[in-house]
Amino acid sequence: MSLSPSSLLAFVLVIFSALYALRAWKPKRFGIADRIGAIAESTGLLALFTVLHFASGWAGVPVVLWVVSVALAAAGVAGLVLRVPTLPWLHERRRLGLRIVRLAISGLFCVVVFVLGAISAWG
């Protein structure tokens, strides 16, 4: 059995959604450490959903893969909603400047993805 490229991309989305949910619920070492990280990872996952939707479309993929991806993402959001009051806004690290630059670049990428998605949806 061979996977189509669309199914493979949807399977990758399931994996990233599962990692997001795991990091959202895990409070220790592997978990999301601060609110800025929670916002960045949530926005990144939303951008990944957008990119993969435009790259593969929803029609050529088994519905169960999309449902599982959305369910895992929703579980991750629920975990973050419960954890966010205890998270600091910014967890101090050694490479804070590098982290801010990476967040800015990622944010710019997400804005471009969302604008292109809006243009293609309404254009």
VENBEL-V24506 format. One record per run of one state. SS is the DSSP state (A for helix, B for strand, O for the rest). FROM is the first residue (numbers start at 0). LEN is the number of residues. If there is no record, write none. Layout:
# VENBEL-V24506
SS:FROM:LEN / SS:FROM:LEN
This chain:
# VENBEL-V24506
O:0:4 / A:4:21 / O:25:8 / B:33:1 / A:34:22 / O:56:6 / A:62:24 / O:86:1 / B:87:1 / O:88:7 / A:95:27 / O:122:1
